[in-house]
Amino acid sequence: MTGGRFWPRLVRPTERPTEARGNADKAERFRLVILPHMDAAYSFVRYLTKDPVAAEDVVQEAFLRAYRSFDTWRGDAPKTWLFTIVRHCFLDIVQTQSGRGQARDIDGWTGSVPAELIERHSPESLLAEKNEAAMLRATIEQLPEPFRETLILRELEELSYKEIAAIARVPIGTVMSRLARARQMLAELLLPGASREARA
């Protein structure tokens, strides 16, 4: 413990000097290359979990996995590599909590946002929130998972379609389709009157 903050010891006392030096080099590279993306990883998974405590758990597990497999990283796009691990950790937790490993066919979704969501998040109630960021976060969190994930990675994290496709392990066309649907749903939640007029 230094200054009230715990930093894990990455070199075991039983290691030989060359092993210790190798692990110290790995730890330093990991700190320089991967740790700068910690805030972005937390923000990403915070939207996915809708729970700050759960998000911290996912990020902690993801960084542990990332460190353990850092030797396998090929040196390309560290943020994309890290976000892939973060996403897998999140999906593992969802799978464990749901007790079933079946993927949902959410890409087959063709409907609009349910009316009860629009009513619950009408412009009046959303504007009553303490600040705009909280309002937007609450609205984005209403989107179904794959659409929410794609929207966050593209609009907030500014990743390319190719990077999002690599993280989600789907074709670029699927990424584009999910993003279009996510934007449509977000518009319906934020501007329900305007959305209904556009469809009329």
C-alpha positions as CSV (number, residue, x, y, z in Angstrom):
1,M,0.0,0.0,0.0
2,T,1.3,3.4,-1.0
3,G,-0.6,6.6,-0.3
4,G,-3.8,4.6,0.5
5,R,-3.9,2.9,-2.9
6,F,-3.1,-0.8,-3.6
7,W,-0.9,-1.7,-6.5
8,P,-0.5,-5.4,-7.1
9,R,3.0,-6.8,-7.1
10,L,3.6,-8.3,-10.5
11,V,6.9,-10.0,-9.8
12,R,6.9,-13.1,-7.5
13,P,9.7,-13.3,-4.9
14,T,10.5,-16.9,-6.1
15,E,11.4,-15.7,-9.6
16,R,14.9,-15.7,-10.9
17,P,16.4,-12.2,-11.8
18,T,15.9,-12.8,-15.6
19,E,12.2,-13.8,-15.0
20,A,11.7,-10.9,-12.7
21,R,13.2,-8.5,-15.3
22,G,11.0,-10.0,-18.1
23,N,7.9,-9.6,-15.9
24,A,8.9,-6.0,-15.0
25,D,9.3,-5.2,-18.7
26,K,5.9,-6.8,-19.4
27,A,4.3,-4.8,-16.6
28,E,5.8,-1.6,-17.8
29,R,4.7,-2.1,-21.4
30,F,1.2,-3.1,-20.2
31,R,1.1,0.1,-18.1
32,L,2.1,2.3,-21.1
33,V,0.0,0.6,-23.8
34,I,-3.2,-0.7,-22.1
35,L,-3.8,1.3,-18.9
36,P,-4.5,4.6,-20.8
37,H,-7.7,2.9,-22.1
38,M,-9.0,2.1,-18.7
39,D,-11.4,5.0,-18.5
40,A,-12.8,4.2,-22.0
41,A,-13.2,0.5,-21.1
42,Y,-15.1,1.5,-17.9
43,S,-17.3,3.9,-19.8
44,F,-18.1,1.2,-22.4
45,V,-19.0,-1.5,-19.9
46,R,-20.8,1.0,-17.7
47,Y,-23.3,1.4,-20.5
48,L,-23.5,-2.3,-21.1
49,T,-24.1,-3.3,-17.4
50,K,-26.2,-0.2,-16.4
51,D,-24.5,-0.6,-13.0
52,P,-21.3,1.2,-11.9
53,V,-20.4,-1.5,-9.4
54,A,-20.8,-4.3,-11.9
55,A,-18.9,-2.3,-14.4
56,E,-16.0,-2.0,-12.0
57,D,-16.0,-5.8,-11.5
58,V,-16.1,-6.4,-15.3
59,V,-13.2,-4.0,-15.9
60,Q,-11.1,-5.5,-13.1
61,E,-11.6,-9.0,-14.5
62,A,-10.9,-7.8,-18.1
63,F,-7.7,-6.1,-17.1
64,L,-6.6,-9.2,-15.2
65,R,-7.3,-11.3,-18.4
66,A,-5.6,-8.7,-20.6
67,Y,-2.4,-8.8,-18.4
68,R,-2.3,-12.6,-18.4
69,S,-2.6,-12.7,-22.2
70,F,-0.6,-9.6,-23.0
71,D,2.2,-11.7,-24.5
72,T,-0.3,-12.9,-27.1
73,W,-1.1,-9.3,-28.2
74,R,0.3,-8.8,-31.7
75,G,0.8,-5.0,-31.3
76,D,-2.2,-3.8,-33.4
77,A,-4.9,-1.5,-32.0
78,P,-4.6,-1.9,-28.2
79,K,-8.0,-0.3,-27.6
80,T,-9.8,-2.7,-29.9
81,W,-7.9,-5.7,-28.3
82,L,-8.8,-4.5,-24.8
83,F,-12.5,-3.8,-25.7
84,T,-12.8,-7.3,-27.1
85,I,-11.7,-8.7,-23.8
86,V,-14.0,-6.4,-21.9
87,R,-16.9,-7.4,-24.0
88,H,-16.2,-11.1,-23.4
89,C,-16.0,-10.6,-19.7
90,F,-19.4,-8.8,-19.8
91,L,-20.9,-11.6,-21.8
92,D,-19.5,-14.3,-19.5
93,I,-21.2,-12.5,-16.5
94,V,-24.5,-12.2,-18.4
95,Q,-24.3,-15.9,-19.4
96,T,-23.6,-16.9,-15.8
97,Q,-26.4,-14.8,-14.3
98,S,-28.9,-15.9,-16.9
99,G,-28.0,-19.5,-16.4
100,R,-28.3,-20.2,-20.1
101,G,-25.8,-19.9,-23.0
102,Q,-28.2,-19.2,-25.8
103,A,-27.7,-16.1,-27.8
104,R,-30.7,-13.9,-28.4
105,D,-31.8,-13.2,-32.0
106,I,-31.9,-9.5,-31.4
107,D,-30.7,-8.6,-34.9
108,G,-34.0,-9.9,-36.2
109,W,-35.7,-7.1,-34.3
110,T,-37.8,-4.9,-36.7
111,G,-40.2,-3.1,-34.4
112,S,-40.1,0.2,-32.8
113,V,-39.4,1.2,-29.2
114,P,-42.2,0.0,-26.9
115,A,-44.7,2.8,-26.1
116,E,-44.2,2.3,-22.3
117,L,-40.5,3.2,-22.7
118,I,-41.3,6.3,-24.6
119,E,-43.9,7.4,-22.0
120,R,-41.5,6.6,-19.1
121,H,-38.8,8.6,-20.8
122,S,-40.8,11.4,-22.3
123,P,-38.9,14.7,-23.0
124,E,-40.6,16.2,-19.9
125,S,-39.4,13.5,-17.5
126,L,-35.9,13.3,-19.1
127,L,-35.4,17.1,-18.8
128,A,-36.3,16.8,-15.2
129,E,-33.0,14.9,-14.7
130,K,-30.2,16.8,-12.9
131,N,-28.0,17.2,-15.9
132,E,-27.9,16.4,-19.6
133,A,-25.3,13.6,-19.3
134,A,-27.5,11.7,-16.9
135,M,-30.4,12.1,-19.2
136,L,-28.5,10.8,-22.2
137,R,-27.0,7.9,-20.3
138,A,-30.5,6.9,-19.0
139,T,-31.8,7.0,-22.6
140,I,-29.0,5.1,-24.1
141,E,-29.3,2.4,-21.4
142,Q,-32.8,1.7,-22.7
143,L,-31.5,0.4,-26.0
144,P,-31.3,-3.4,-26.4
145,E,-27.7,-4.6,-25.8
146,P,-26.2,-5.1,-29.3
147,F,-27.6,-1.8,-30.5
148,R,-26.4,0.0,-27.3
149,E,-23.0,-1.5,-27.6
150,T,-22.6,-0.5,-31.3
151,L,-23.8,3.0,-30.7
152,I,-21.4,3.5,-27.8
153,L,-18.4,2.1,-29.7
154,R,-19.1,4.2,-32.7
155,E,-20.4,7.5,-31.3
156,L,-18.7,7.7,-27.9
157,E,-15.5,5.8,-28.4
158,E,-15.2,6.8,-32.1
159,L,-14.1,3.4,-33.3
160,S,-14.2,2.5,-37.0
161,Y,-16.8,0.0,-38.4
162,K,-13.9,-2.5,-38.9
163,E,-12.8,-2.2,-35.2
164,I,-16.4,-2.6,-34.0
165,A,-16.8,-5.7,-36.2
166,A,-13.6,-7.1,-34.7
167,I,-14.8,-6.5,-31.1
168,A,-18.3,-7.9,-31.7
169,R,-17.1,-10.6,-34.1
170,V,-19.8,-9.7,-36.7
171,P,-19.6,-8.6,-40.3
172,I,-19.3,-4.9,-41.0
173,G,-22.7,-4.9,-42.6
174,T,-24.2,-6.1,-39.3
175,V,-22.4,-3.2,-37.5
176,M,-23.9,-0.7,-39.9
177,S,-27.3,-2.2,-39.6
178,R,-27.2,-2.2,-35.8
179,L,-25.9,1.4,-35.8
180,A,-28.8,2.5,-38.0
181,R,-31.3,0.8,-35.8
182,A,-29.7,2.2,-32.6
183,R,-29.9,5.7,-34.0
184,Q,-33.6,5.2,-34.9
185,M,-34.4,3.9,-31.5
186,L,-32.5,6.7,-29.8
187,A,-34.4,9.2,-31.9
188,E,-37.7,7.6,-30.9
189,L,-36.8,7.8,-27.2
190,L,-35.5,11.4,-27.3
191,L,-38.0,12.8,-29.7
192,P,-41.1,10.5,-29.7
193,G,-43.4,13.1,-31.3
194,A,-41.1,13.9,-34.1
195,S,-40.5,10.1,-34.8
196,R,-44.2,9.4,-35.1
197,E,-44.7,12.4,-37.4
198,A,-41.9,11.2,-39.6
199,R,-43.6,7.8,-40.0
200,A,-47.0,9.3,-40.7
